Amino acid sequence: MAELSAEALDAAPWDRLESIDPDVLPKEVRGMLRRLFRKGPESTEDDCWPLFDHLGTSVHGVSSVATAALPFVVALAADPRTGARATLVELLAFVSQVPEETSPESIDPGWPEAWLHAHRAVQPLLADPDPAVRRQAIPLADGPGRLLERWRTERDLSVRLPVLFALSRLAAAPGAETTTVTETRAVLDGLLEDPDPVLRVAAVVAYADLDSEVPVHELELLAEALTDPTARSRWGTVWYERDYEYPGDRESVAYWTAALFDDTPAQQMGFLTRLSSAVHPGEDADLLRAVLDRCLLLLVSRRSVEAAVLPLAGGALHHPDPSVRVRAAHLLGILGPRATAYADQLAGLLDDSGEVEFLEGAVSEHACWALTRMDDPRALPGLVDRLCAPFREHYSRAYSGGEPRRPEIVDVLAPLRAHADTLLPSIREELHRDLTDPDAHGALTSDFLATLKAWETDALPALPEITAHVTDRFRWHDATEALAAMGPAAVSAAPALRERMSLEPPNNHPMLHWALWRIGGADPAEALRAVGETLSAEGEKPVIGMVSYLADFGAEAAPYTDRVRYALTAGKGWTRTHAAIALWSITGDPGPALPYLEEEILAFTAGGDWYGTFHDALRTLIRFRTLTPATEAALRILRDQDHRLSPCADYQAVLQDEELRALMDEALAIPS
């Protein structure tokens, strides 16, 4: 067959065919197929991968090249002398998926008939002697009847499981025949009683497609089966999921199984708690990792799980496996003040050097961060040096595989303003090193300057180092903002800011004028003019400019009121919100501005995602001690919701949620 197909390959009219990708010539596809025929048993998946790009169907259509190549791919996949048969069957499943949004006019006229013949030709592959080929052929099965037949005859569990999962998806699909649903349920009902723990878990996972209540009812079954020691080593050899090239080990299966409860956080926590209680302390670190990883996902998205996560994380702090301890300490860091009961245990881990490949930070680093979140002074000795140490080793976040990770330095230090006297000497040393040591890791400087900005006048001892960074063409903006936050106490930095202005293009001058005014080093009228003139006058093309900076001038900015009003009516999104804040700050009259701020609050409550402008609008309402009935009702709705108020999906979600909820509490305390 190989020789015959190779001859037919050369006889095809490749010169008259067209490809979807203009950079791929049809003869290149012919060359790829010819190589597969020539290599025969020596062909590998690497020989096939280019065909996924060149033949794969897409929204752009199906080419005549794909139609011409299809029968040759089928011939190669069916030939036992082809080494890369499983990958070629995977290719056939891949090209079978023509996106629904593909225009019929962009599909080669010969494709439907060619695929009909190919589909019929590949059905025998479901019974191929090679289990890898059988697995890849499952998506090509001719309906649920064929899958049920395969299920009844298949004996290899690495094939049976993906058959079962595919069968449940078909039975759960809209319009599935009653017979299919009934027969599938019968199979699954029987498996729930199967002596094999792997099959019992697979039955629950598959059943979830048909009935989301089954995992809830079978929670105990899941916990017992996943912790069954007789199956501990088998999961990673048989559990093949759709779209995953390799089988999932027990840790992955437990993690995926917990996702069955994603819509019901309380039930998912119940599952995780039960699973955690059933693990063997010394042999089930993989399951504990899955439990803690799922706890992390829940914790950064839902407030209601905090009380349930706390004992799971606390109980894992002293597990012998560092991969468990790292996760536990990180969770307690996220919980922060709610986890003070574990402060002593965390302090005992400050010298724990246990690490996990592809995750950031040793156990000691996460334990230290957790203590800072609790405002525990035991975290302070050597804190800055501890935070900087990884970067001195040419650390790169490119080698990190995900969560948990080290918190950003500013997230650790900024909340510690009360300990500025203790921490400033080390921060100043790091800022000095950045200016004098060519090997210093300058990426940390922005975090330190942001920290000092948050500390305002408490950071004054570092004024020389901040001022020195105004000369840095990469850090001058961060340094300038830190100086502005200090106010008149930083007036000695005025010459450095003027020097910086002489080096910057004119569009950066207004910000520097503003900073000079903030520290008392500029003529107020000159600074106001520089900032105010960045806004368009009415009738000009709308340019919002530095409207948010103009708010700082208050009533002194009255000459620019009309420009701010124009920005308010011509602006959109965050620019309009900042114009409303500026107008209120200048005029003292809430009338024109308050409706826009109320609109911002209501839009956010209705599902908006402008977190920054919501934050600014809320702070303005607090500043002017004004709350309308509509905004009060909206804030109560937001305060009571379980979802975190943050777009983040890591520890920062909790930090931002805490900040916004504190502001809402402050706003709702305003007398009506």
C-alpha positions as CSV (number, residue, x, y, z in Angstrom):
1,M,0.0,0.0,0.0
2,A,2.9,2.4,0.8
3,E,4.4,2.0,-2.6
4,L,1.1,2.4,-4.4
5,S,0.2,5.5,-2.3
6,A,3.6,7.1,-2.9
7,E,3.1,6.7,-6.6
8,A,-0.4,8.2,-6.4
9,L,1.0,11.0,-4.3
10,D,3.3,12.1,-7.1
11,A,0.6,11.7,-9.7
12,A,-1.8,14.2,-7.9
13,P,-2.0,17.7,-9.6
14,W,-0.3,19.6,-6.8
15,D,0.6,22.5,-9.1
16,R,-3.1,23.3,-9.6
17,L,-4.0,23.1,-5.9
18,E,-4.3,26.1,-3.5
19,S,-3.3,26.4,0.1
20,I,-5.0,28.5,2.8
21,D,-1.6,29.8,3.8
22,P,0.0,31.7,1.0
23,D,3.4,31.0,2.5
24,V,2.9,27.2,2.2
25,L,3.3,25.9,-1.3
26,P,1.2,22.7,-2.1
27,K,4.4,20.9,-3.2
28,E,5.8,21.4,0.4
29,V,2.8,19.4,1.7
30,R,3.5,16.7,-0.9
31,G,7.1,16.7,0.3
32,M,6.0,16.1,3.9
33,L,3.8,13.2,2.9
34,R,6.5,11.7,0.7
35,R,8.9,11.8,3.7
36,L,6.4,9.9,5.8
37,F,6.0,7.2,3.1
38,R,9.8,7.0,2.6
39,K,10.6,6.7,6.4
40,G,7.9,4.2,7.0
41,P,8.6,2.5,10.4
42,E,11.1,5.2,11.2
43,S,8.7,8.1,10.9
44,T,8.0,10.0,14.1
45,E,5.6,12.6,15.4
46,D,8.1,15.3,14.5
47,D,7.5,14.4,10.8
48,C,3.8,15.0,11.3
49,W,3.6,18.3,13.2
50,P,4.0,20.6,10.2
51,L,0.9,19.0,8.7
52,F,-1.2,20.2,11.6
53,D,-0.5,23.8,10.5
54,H,-0.7,23.2,6.8
55,L,-3.8,21.0,6.6
56,G,-5.7,22.0,9.8
57,T,-9.1,23.5,9.2
58,S,-9.8,27.0,10.5
59,V,-12.1,29.9,10.2
60,H,-10.3,30.8,7.0
61,G,-11.6,27.6,5.4
62,V,-10.5,24.3,4.0
63,S,-8.1,24.2,1.1
64,S,-7.9,22.0,-1.9
65,V,-4.5,20.9,-0.6
66,A,-6.2,19.5,2.5
67,T,-8.7,17.7,0.3
68,A,-6.0,16.2,-1.9
69,A,-3.8,15.2,1.1
70,L,-6.6,13.6,3.1
71,P,-6.6,10.1,1.5
72,F,-2.9,9.9,1.8
73,V,-3.0,10.7,5.5
74,V,-5.6,8.0,6.0
75,A,-3.5,5.5,4.0
76,L,-0.5,6.2,6.2
77,A,-2.5,6.1,9.4
78,A,-4.0,2.7,8.5
79,D,-0.7,1.2,7.4
80,P,0.9,-0.8,10.2
81,R,4.3,-0.1,8.7
82,T,4.0,3.6,9.5
83,G,5.8,4.5,12.7
84,A,3.9,7.7,13.4
85,R,0.4,6.2,13.1
86,A,-1.0,7.5,16.3
87,T,0.0,11.1,15.5
88,L,-1.5,10.8,12.0
89,V,-4.8,9.6,13.5
90,E,-4.6,12.6,15.9
91,L,-4.1,14.7,12.7
92,L,-7.3,13.3,11.2
93,A,-9.3,14.1,14.4
94,F,-7.8,17.6,14.2
95,V,-8.8,18.3,10.6
96,S,-12.3,16.9,11.2
97,Q,-13.2,20.0,13.3
98,V,-14.3,22.7,10.9
99,P,-15.3,25.7,13.0
100,E,-19.0,26.5,12.8
101,E,-18.2,30.1,11.9
102,T,-16.3,29.1,8.7
103,S,-18.0,30.4,5.6
104,P,-19.2,27.6,3.3
105,E,-17.7,29.4,0.4
106,S,-14.2,29.0,1.9
107,I,-14.5,25.2,2.1
108,D,-13.1,23.4,-0.9
109,P,-16.0,21.8,-2.8
110,G,-14.4,18.4,-2.7
111,W,-13.8,18.4,1.1
112,P,-17.2,17.1,2.3
113,E,-17.1,14.0,0.1
114,A,-13.4,13.4,0.8
115,W,-14.0,13.5,4.5
116,L,-17.0,11.2,4.2
117,H,-14.8,8.5,2.6
118,A,-12.0,9.2,5.1
119,H,-14.4,8.9,8.1
120,R,-15.6,5.6,7.0
121,A,-12.1,4.3,6.3
122,V,-10.8,5.2,9.8
123,Q,-13.6,3.4,11.8
124,P,-11.6,0.1,11.9
125,L,-8.8,2.0,13.8
126,L,-11.0,1.9,16.9
127,A,-10.1,-1.8,17.0
128,D,-6.5,-1.4,16.0
129,P,-3.9,-3.6,17.8
130,D,-2.1,-0.4,19.0
131,P,-3.8,1.1,22.1
132,A,-2.3,4.5,21.2
133,V,-4.0,4.4,17.8
134,R,-7.3,3.3,19.4
135,R,-7.2,6.2,21.8
136,Q,-6.5,8.8,19.1
137,A,-9.3,7.3,17.0
138,I,-12.0,7.9,19.7
139,P,-13.0,11.4,18.5
140,L,-13.5,9.8,15.0
141,A,-16.0,7.3,16.2
142,D,-19.2,7.1,14.1
143,G,-21.6,8.0,16.9
144,P,-22.4,6.7,20.4
145,G,-23.3,3.3,19.1
146,R,-19.8,2.7,17.9
147,L,-18.4,3.9,21.3
148,L,-20.7,1.7,23.3
149,E,-19.5,-1.2,21.2
150,R,-15.9,-0.2,21.8
151,W,-16.6,0.1,25.5
152,R,-18.0,-3.5,25.7
153,T,-15.0,-5.0,23.9
154,E,-12.1,-2.8,25.1
155,R,-9.9,-4.3,27.9
156,D,-7.1,-1.7,28.0
157,L,-8.0,0.8,30.8
158,S,-5.9,3.5,29.1
159,V,-8.4,3.3,26.2
160,R,-11.6,2.5,28.2
161,L,-11.4,5.7,30.1
162,P,-11.3,8.1,27.2
163,V,-14.1,6.0,25.5
164,L,-16.1,6.5,28.6
165,F,-15.5,10.2,28.7
166,A,-16.4,10.6,25.1
167,L,-19.5,8.6,25.5
168,S,-20.7,10.7,28.4
169,R,-20.1,13.9,26.4
170,L,-22.2,12.6,23.5
171,A,-25.0,11.5,25.9
172,A,-25.0,15.0,27.5
173,A,-25.0,16.8,24.1
174,P,-28.2,18.7,23.2
175,G,-30.5,16.4,21.1
176,A,-28.9,13.2,22.3
177,E,-31.2,10.2,21.6
178,T,-32.9,8.7,24.6
179,T,-31.4,5.3,23.9
180,T,-27.9,6.8,24.1
181,V,-28.6,8.5,27.4
182,T,-30.2,5.4,28.9
183,E,-27.4,3.1,27.9
184,T,-24.7,5.5,29.0
185,R,-26.4,5.9,32.4
186,A,-26.6,2.1,32.8
187,V,-22.8,1.8,32.1
188,L,-22.0,4.6,34.6
189,D,-24.4,3.2,37.3
190,G,-22.6,-0.1,37.1
191,L,-19.1,1.5,37.3
192,L,-20.0,3.3,40.5
193,E,-20.0,-0.1,42.1
194,D,-16.9,-1.4,40.4
195,P,-14.1,-2.8,42.6
196,D,-11.5,-0.7,40.7
197,P,-11.1,2.7,42.4
198,V,-9.9,4.3,39.1
199,L,-13.1,3.2,37.3
200,R,-15.3,4.5,40.2
201,V,-13.7,8.0,40.0
202,A,-14.0,7.9,36.2
203,A,-17.7,7.1,36.5
204,V,-18.3,10.1,38.7
205,V,-16.3,12.4,36.4
206,A,-18.2,11.1,33.4
207,Y,-21.6,11.2,35.1
208,A,-21.1,14.9,35.9
209,D,-21.7,15.7,32.2
210,L,-25.2,14.2,32.6
211,D,-26.0,15.1,36.2
212,S,-24.1,17.7,38.2
213,E,-25.5,16.3,41.5
214,V,-23.8,13.0,41.1
215,P,-20.3,14.2,42.3
216,V,-22.1,15.7,45.4
217,H,-23.8,12.5,46.2
218,E,-20.6,10.5,45.6
219,L,-18.2,12.7,47.5
220,E,-17.3,9.9,49.9
221,L,-16.7,7.5,47.0
222,L,-14.3,10.0,45.4
223,A,-12.3,10.5,48.6
224,E,-12.0,6.8,49.3
225,A,-11.0,5.9,45.7
226,L,-8.4,8.7,45.3
227,T,-6.7,7.7,48.6
228,D,-6.9,3.9,47.9
229,P,-3.3,2.8,48.2
230,T,-3.7,-0.1,45.8
231,A,-4.3,2.3,42.9
232,R,-1.7,4.9,43.8
233,S,0.7,4.1,41.0
234,R,-1.9,3.3,38.3
235,W,-3.4,6.7,37.7
236,G,-0.5,8.0,35.7
237,T,-0.6,5.2,33.3
238,V,-4.3,5.0,32.3
239,W,-6.1,8.4,32.9
240,Y,-6.1,10.0,29.5
241,E,-8.3,13.1,29.1
242,R,-9.3,14.8,25.9
243,D,-6.8,17.4,24.8
244,Y,-4.0,16.1,27.0
245,E,-1.1,14.3,25.4
246,Y,0.0,12.4,28.5
247,P,-2.0,10.6,31.2
248,G,-2.8,12.5,34.3
249,D,-1.2,11.3,37.5
250,R,-3.2,11.0,40.7
251,E,-2.4,14.6,41.7
252,S,-3.8,15.9,38.4
253,V,-6.9,13.7,38.6
254,A,-7.7,14.9,42.1
255,Y,-7.2,18.5,40.9
256,W,-9.5,18.0,37.9
257,T,-12.1,16.2,40.0
258,A,-12.3,19.1,42.4
259,A,-13.3,21.2,39.4
260,L,-16.6,19.3,39.3
261,F,-17.6,21.5,42.2
262,D,-16.5,24.8,40.7
263,D,-20.1,26.2,40.8
264,T,-20.5,25.4,44.4
265,P,-17.5,26.6,46.5
266,A,-18.9,25.2,49.8
267,Q,-19.2,21.8,48.3
268,Q,-15.8,22.0,46.7
269,M,-14.4,22.9,50.1
270,G,-16.2,20.0,51.6
271,F,-14.6,17.7,49.0
272,L,-11.2,19.1,49.7
273,T,-11.6,18.9,53.4
274,R,-12.7,15.2,53.2
275,L,-9.9,14.4,50.8
276,S,-7.3,16.1,53.1
277,S,-8.6,14.1,56.1
278,A,-8.2,10.8,54.3
279,V,-4.6,11.2,53.0
280,H,-1.7,9.3,54.4
281,P,0.6,11.9,56.1
282,G,3.8,10.5,54.6
283,E,2.7,9.0,51.3
284,D,0.0,11.2,49.8
285,A,1.9,14.5,49.3
286,D,0.6,14.6,45.8
287,L,-3.0,14.7,47.0
288,L,-2.2,17.4,49.5
289,R,-0.7,19.5,46.7
290,A,-3.9,19.1,44.7
291,V,-5.9,20.1,47.7
292,L,-3.9,23.2,48.5
293,D,-3.7,24.3,44.8
294,R,-7.5,24.1,44.7
295,C,-7.7,26.0,47.9
296,L,-5.6,28.7,46.4
297,L,-8.0,29.0,43.4
298,L,-10.9,29.2,45.7
299,L,-9.3,31.6,48.1
300,V,-8.4,34.2,45.5
301,S,-11.9,34.1,44.0
302,R,-14.2,33.7,47.0
303,R,-14.3,35.2,50.5
304,S,-16.6,32.5,52.0
305,V,-13.9,29.8,51.9
306,E,-11.5,31.5,54.2
307,A,-12.5,29.8,57.4
308,A,-12.4,26.3,55.8
309,V,-9.0,26.9,54.1
310,L,-7.3,28.1,57.3
311,P,-7.1,24.7,59.1
312,L,-6.2,22.8,55.9
313,A,-3.2,25.2,55.3
314,G,-2.3,25.3,59.0
315,G,-2.4,21.5,59.3
316,A,0.0,21.2,56.4
317,L,2.7,23.5,57.6
318,H,5.0,20.8,59.0
319,H,4.5,18.2,56.3
320,P,7.7,16.4,55.4
321,D,7.4,17.4,51.7
322,P,8.6,21.0,51.0
323,S,6.1,21.2,48.1
324,V,3.3,21.0,50.6
325,R,4.9,23.4,53.1
326,V,5.5,26.0,50.5
327,R,1.8,25.9,49.4
328,A,0.6,25.9,53.0
329,A,2.7,28.9,54.0
330,H,1.6,30.9,50.9
331,L,-2.1,30.3,51.7
332,L,-1.5,31.5,55.3
333,G,0.2,34.6,53.8
334,I,-2.9,35.3,51.7
335,L,-5.1,34.9,54.8
336,G,-2.8,37.2,56.7
337,P,-4.5,38.6,59.8
338,R,-7.0,35.8,59.8
339,A,-4.2,33.3,60.3
340,T,-2.5,34.7,63.4
341,A,-3.1,31.5,65.3
342,Y,-0.3,30.0,63.2
343,A,2.2,32.8,63.7
344,D,4.4,30.8,66.0
345,Q,4.5,27.9,63.6
346,L,5.3,30.2,60.7
347,A,8.1,31.8,62.8
348,G,9.6,28.4,63.2
349,L,9.9,28.1,59.4
350,L,11.9,31.2,58.8
351,D,15.0,29.1,58.3
352,D,13.2,26.4,56.2
353,S,15.1,26.3,52.9
354,G,12.8,23.8,51.3
355,E,12.0,24.7,47.7
356,V,9.9,23.4,44.7
357,E,11.1,23.2,41.1
358,F,9.3,25.7,38.9
359,L,7.6,27.5,41.8
360,E,9.0,30.7,43.3
361,G,10.3,31.0,46.8
362,A,11.5,28.8,49.6
363,V,9.2,27.8,52.5
364,S,11.0,30.5,54.6
365,E,10.2,33.3,52.1
366,H,6.5,32.5,52.1
367,A,6.5,32.1,55.9
368,C,8.1,35.5,56.3
369,W,5.6,37.1,54.0
370,A,2.8,35.5,56.0
371,L,4.2,37.1,59.2
372,T,4.4,40.5,57.6
373,R,0.8,40.2,56.7
374,M,0.1,39.7,60.4
375,D,2.3,42.7,61.3
376,D,4.4,40.3,63.3
377,P,7.8,41.9,64.2
378,R,9.6,38.5,63.9
379,A,9.5,39.0,60.1
380,L,11.4,42.3,60.2
381,P,15.1,41.2,60.9
382,G,16.8,40.9,57.5
383,L,13.5,41.3,55.6
384,V,14.8,43.6,52.8
385,D,17.9,41.4,52.3
386,R,15.6,38.3,52.2
387,L,13.4,39.9,49.5
388,C,16.4,41.0,47.4
389,A,18.5,37.8,47.7
390,P,16.9,35.9,44.8
391,F,17.5,38.8,42.4
392,R,21.2,39.0,43.3
393,E,21.5,35.4,41.9
394,H,20.3,36.6,38.4
395,Y,16.9,35.2,39.2
396,S,14.4,35.3,36.4
397,R,10.6,34.9,36.7
398,A,10.7,33.2,33.2
399,Y,11.6,30.0,35.0
400,S,8.5,30.1,37.3
401,G,5.7,27.7,36.5
402,G,2.8,29.4,38.3
403,E,1.4,29.8,41.7
404,P,2.3,30.1,44.4
405,R,4.9,32.7,43.7
406,R,6.9,35.3,45.6
407,P,4.8,38.4,46.4
408,E,6.0,41.6,44.8
409,I,8.4,43.5,47.0
410,V,6.1,46.6,47.1
411,D,3.2,44.3,48.2
412,V,5.3,43.1,51.2
413,L,6.8,46.5,52.2
414,A,4.2,49.1,51.5
415,P,1.9,47.9,54.3
416,L,4.8,48.1,56.8
417,R,4.8,51.9,57.1
418,A,4.7,51.7,60.9
419,H,8.1,49.9,60.7
420,A,9.7,52.4,58.4
421,D,12.5,53.3,60.9
422,T,13.6,49.7,61.0
423,L,13.4,49.0,57.3
424,L,14.7,52.2,55.8
425,P,18.4,51.7,56.3
426,S,18.3,48.5,54.2
427,I,16.1,50.1,51.6
428,R,18.5,53.0,51.3
429,E,21.4,50.7,50.9
430,E,19.6,48.9,48.1
431,L,18.8,52.1,46.3
432,H,22.4,53.3,46.7
433,R,23.6,49.9,45.3
434,D,21.4,50.4,42.3
435,L,23.2,53.6,41.5
436,T,26.8,52.5,42.1
437,D,26.9,48.7,41.4
438,P,26.8,47.8,37.7
439,D,25.7,44.3,38.7
440,A,22.7,45.5,40.8
441,H,19.3,44.3,39.7
442,G,17.6,47.6,38.8
443,A,14.2,46.0,38.5
444,L,13.8,46.2,42.3
445,T,14.2,49.9,42.4
446,S,10.7,50.7,41.1
447,D,9.3,48.5,43.9
448,F,11.4,50.4,46.5
449,L,10.4,53.8,45.2
450,A,6.7,52.7,45.1
451,T,7.1,51.7,48.7
452,L,8.6,55.0,49.7
453,K,5.8,56.8,47.8
454,A,3.3,54.9,49.9
455,W,5.1,55.8,53.1
456,E,5.1,59.5,52.3
457,T,6.8,61.6,54.9
458,D,7.8,58.5,56.9
459,A,10.3,57.9,54.1
460,L,12.1,61.2,54.5
461,P,15.4,59.6,55.7
462,A,15.6,58.2,52.2
463,L,15.3,61.6,50.5
464,P,18.9,61.6,49.3
465,E,18.5,58.3,47.5
466,I,15.2,59.2,46.0
467,T,16.6,62.5,44.8
468,A,19.6,60.7,43.2
469,H,17.2,58.5,41.2
470,V,15.7,61.5,39.6
471,T,18.8,61.6,37.4
472,D,18.1,58.0,36.2
473,R,16.4,58.1,32.8
474,F,14.6,54.9,33.6
475,R,13.5,55.6,37.2
476,W,13.0,59.4,37.3
477,H,9.2,59.1,37.1
478,D,9.0,56.7,40.0
479,A,11.3,58.9,42.0
480,T,9.4,62.0,41.2
481,E,6.1,60.5,42.4
482,A,7.8,59.5,45.6
483,L,9.0,63.1,46.1
484,A,5.6,64.5,45.4
485,A,4.1,62.2,48.0
486,M,6.4,63.7,50.6
487,G,5.2,67.2,49.9
488,P,7.1,70.3,51.1
489,A,9.4,68.2,53.3
490,A,11.2,67.2,50.0
491,V,11.8,70.7,48.8
492,S,15.6,70.1,48.7
493,A,15.0,67.9,45.7
494,A,13.8,70.9,43.6
495,P,17.1,71.4,41.8
496,A,17.2,67.8,40.7
497,L,13.7,68.0,39.3
498,R,14.6,71.2,37.4
499,E,17.6,69.4,36.0
500,R,15.4,66.5,35.0
501,M,13.1,68.9,33.2
502,S,15.9,70.2,31.1
503,L,16.6,66.7,29.9
504,E,13.0,65.7,29.2
505,P,10.9,66.4,26.1
506,P,8.2,69.1,26.5
507,N,5.3,66.6,27.0
508,N,6.9,65.5,30.2
509,H,7.3,69.0,31.7
510,P,3.8,69.4,33.1
511,M,4.2,66.4,35.4
512,L,7.5,67.8,36.6
513,H,6.0,71.2,37.2
514,W,3.3,69.5,39.2
515,A,5.9,67.7,41.3
516,L,7.9,70.9,41.9
517,W,4.7,72.6,43.1
518,R,3.9,69.7,45.4
519,I,7.2,70.0,47.2
520,G,7.1,73.8,47.3
521,G,9.8,74.3,44.7
522,A,7.9,76.1,42.0
523,D,5.8,79.1,41.4
524,P,2.2,77.9,41.9
525,A,0.8,80.0,39.0
526,E,3.5,78.6,36.6
527,A,2.8,75.0,37.7
528,L,-0.9,75.5,37.4
529,R,-0.5,76.9,33.9
530,A,1.7,74.0,32.8
531,V,-0.8,71.4,34.0
532,G,-4.0,73.3,33.0
533,E,-2.8,74.0,29.5
534,T,-2.6,70.2,28.8
535,L,-6.5,70.2,28.6
536,S,-8.3,71.2,25.5
537,A,-10.4,74.3,25.4
538,E,-14.0,73.9,24.3
539,G,-14.2,73.6,20.5
540,E,-10.8,72.1,20.2
541,K,-10.0,68.4,19.6
542,P,-10.6,66.8,23.0
543,V,-7.4,66.2,24.8
544,I,-7.9,65.2,28.5
545,G,-4.2,65.9,29.4
546,M,-3.4,65.9,33.1
547,V,-6.9,66.4,34.4
548,S,-6.3,64.1,37.4
549,Y,-3.3,66.1,38.5
550,L,-5.3,69.3,38.1
551,A,-7.6,68.1,40.9
552,D,-4.7,68.6,43.4
553,F,-4.8,72.3,42.9
554,G,-8.3,72.6,44.2
555,A,-9.9,76.0,44.0
556,E,-6.7,77.5,42.7
557,A,-7.5,75.8,39.4
558,A,-10.6,77.8,38.9
559,P,-9.3,79.5,35.7
560,Y,-9.4,76.0,34.0
561,T,-12.9,75.1,35.1
562,D,-14.3,75.4,31.6
563,R,-11.6,73.1,30.3
564,V,-12.4,70.5,33.0
565,R,-16.1,70.7,32.1
566,Y,-15.3,70.1,28.5
567,A,-13.2,67.1,29.5
568,L,-16.1,65.9,31.4
569,T,-18.6,66.0,28.5
570,A,-16.1,65.0,25.8
571,G,-14.3,62.3,27.8
572,K,-15.2,58.6,28.1
573,G,-14.4,55.9,30.7
574,W,-11.7,56.7,33.2
575,T,-11.0,60.2,31.7
576,R,-14.6,61.3,32.4
577,T,-14.4,60.0,36.0
578,H,-11.2,61.9,36.6
579,A,-12.6,65.0,35.1
580,A,-15.6,64.7,37.4
581,I,-13.3,64.4,40.4
582,A,-11.3,67.4,39.3
583,L,-14.4,69.5,38.8
584,W,-15.7,68.7,42.2
585,S,-12.3,69.5,43.7
586,I,-12.0,72.8,42.0
587,T,-15.6,74.1,42.5
588,G,-16.6,72.4,45.7
589,D,-19.9,71.8,44.0
590,P,-21.0,68.2,43.8
591,G,-23.9,69.0,41.4
592,P,-22.2,68.5,38.0
593,A,-19.8,65.8,39.1
594,L,-21.7,63.6,41.5
595,P,-24.0,62.0,38.8
596,Y,-20.9,60.8,36.9
597,L,-19.3,59.3,40.0
598,E,-22.6,57.6,40.9
599,E,-22.7,56.2,37.4
600,E,-19.2,54.8,37.8
601,I,-20.2,53.1,41.1
602,L,-23.4,51.7,39.6
603,A,-21.7,50.5,36.4
604,F,-19.1,48.7,38.5
605,T,-21.8,47.1,40.7
606,A,-23.5,45.9,37.5
607,G,-20.4,43.9,36.4
608,G,-18.0,46.6,35.2
609,D,-14.3,46.0,35.4
610,W,-12.8,49.4,35.7
611,Y,-11.3,48.8,39.2
612,G,-9.1,51.8,39.1
613,T,-11.8,54.4,38.4
614,F,-14.1,52.7,40.9
615,H,-11.4,53.1,43.5
616,D,-10.9,56.7,42.6
617,A,-14.6,57.5,42.6
618,L,-15.1,55.8,45.9
619,R,-12.2,57.7,47.5
620,T,-13.7,61.0,46.2
621,L,-17.0,60.2,47.8
622,I,-15.3,59.5,51.1
623,R,-13.2,62.7,50.8
624,F,-16.3,64.9,50.4
625,R,-18.4,62.8,52.8
626,T,-21.1,62.4,50.3
627,L,-23.1,59.3,49.5
628,T,-26.3,59.2,47.4
629,P,-29.0,56.6,48.2
630,A,-28.2,54.8,44.9
631,T,-24.5,54.6,45.6
632,E,-25.1,53.4,49.2
633,A,-27.4,50.6,47.9
634,A,-24.8,49.6,45.3
635,L,-21.9,49.6,47.8
636,R,-24.0,47.4,50.2
637,I,-24.5,44.9,47.3
638,L,-20.8,44.9,46.5
639,R,-19.8,44.5,50.1
640,D,-22.1,41.5,50.6
641,Q,-21.0,39.6,47.5
642,D,-18.8,36.5,47.8
643,H,-16.6,37.1,44.7
644,R,-13.3,39.0,45.2
645,L,-13.3,42.5,44.0
646,S,-10.3,42.2,41.8
647,P,-9.4,41.2,38.2
648,C,-6.4,39.3,39.5
649,A,-6.2,35.5,40.0
650,D,-3.4,35.3,42.6
651,Y,-2.6,36.6,46.0
652,Q,-3.1,40.2,44.7
653,A,-6.8,39.5,44.3
654,V,-7.1,39.3,48.1
655,L,-5.0,42.4,48.7
656,Q,-7.1,44.4,46.3
657,D,-10.3,43.0,47.7
658,E,-9.3,43.9,51.2
659,E,-8.5,47.5,50.1
660,L,-11.7,48.0,48.3
661,R,-13.8,46.6,51.1
662,A,-12.1,48.8,53.6
663,L,-13.0,51.8,51.5
664,M,-16.6,50.6,51.2
665,D,-16.8,50.2,54.9
666,E,-15.5,53.8,55.3
667,A,-18.0,55.1,52.8
668,L,-20.9,53.3,54.3
669,A,-20.1,54.8,57.7
670,I,-20.8,58.3,56.3
671,P,-23.9,59.6,58.0
672,S,-26.9,59.8,55.7
